[in-house]
């Protein structure tokens, strides 16, 4: 969000990806705000859910599991996608990105879902 303070941005990023090393956090959040986050997610041309779906597909094709975990979390906690929709779109990627990449992505999504469930139960 382009109008948020650096502190608000750090809190938002922490909510999406969890704890981040303090010595890296400020620089990382600033970089994300200036480049990738510079209003891209707030643009009205695509819904947040569609942006998340595209992002999950690209990250699956790239085999970028760490970043994929961040965006699986975002998809279900901020973009309005259901877990079933996330799983189905990752399965869909197997046709275009390959079964091994889709299997890795589904495994990453399961780990994120398990973490979210544990946090909901107060077992973070």
N, C-alpha and C positions, 0 to 999 in steps of 0.2 A: 504494500500500500504506500503510495508515494507521499501522502500527507502525514505519515506516522513518524514519531520520534525514533531515534536509534534504539532507545530502551524498549519501545513498543515493538519494533522490528525484531529485536533479540528475543523478546518474549514469544512473539508469533513463531519465529523459527524454532525456538526450543519446544513449543507445543507441537510442531510438525515433526521434528526429527529427534526430539529428546535431548538429553544433556550433550553438550559439546565442549571440548576443552577450552577453558577460559582464554588461554593464550592465542587461540585460533579464532574463537567465536566472533570477536569484534570485526576483525578483518574479513572473515567469511561473510558475515551478515552484511557488511558494507558493500562487498563485491556483489552479492546477490541483489541487494537493493538497487545498485547502480546499473547492473547489466541485466541479468535474467528477470529480476523482479521489478524492473522499471516500468510498472504499469501493465505488463503483459497479462497478468492474471486478472486484472480489473477491466480489460478491454471488453466492450459489449458485443463484439462481432461473433463471439462463440460463448456458449455457456461454460461455466466452470466444469461441469461434468464432461462436456465434450473435450475441453482442453485437457482434463485429466486422462480421458480415454486415449487421446492422441499421444500424450506424454508417456503413458504406460506402454503403448505399442512400440514407440521409438526406443524407449529404454530396454524393453524386452529384446528387440532386434539387435541392439548394441551389446546385450549381455551385461548391462551396467546394474548389477544387483544391489549395490549399496544405495545408489540414487533411486533405483526402483522401489526399494523399501520406503524411502522418504515419500515418494509419490503415491504408493499404495495407501499409506497412512493418510495423506492429504485427500485422496480420492474418497475415502469412506468417512473421514471426519469433517471435511470442509467443502467437498465438491458435490456431495449428494449422490454418489454412486453407492449401490449396495455391494455387499461382499459377493453376492452371486453374480452381479454384473461385472465386477472386477475379475472374478475367476473365469467367467465366460469370455471376456475379451482377451485374457491371457491365453486361454485355450485356442481362441481364434488366431492368435499370433503364430501358433504352431504351423499353420498352413503356409505362412509367408516368411516367417523368421526361422522356422525349423523346430522340430519337436524338442531337441535338447534345450534350446533357449526358452521355449515355453515351459518346459518342466522345471527349469531353474527358477523362472519367474513365479510359477505357482508355488514352489517351495518357499520362496521369499515372501510371497503374499501370506502363506499360512503362518510363517513366523511372525509377521506383523499382526495378523489377526489374533494369534495366541497372546502376543504382548498386550494388545488392546484389551483382550478379555481379562488378563491378569490385572491390568491397571484398573479396570472397572470393578474387579473384586477387591481392590485395595492391596494387591500383592505385587506392586511394581518392583 
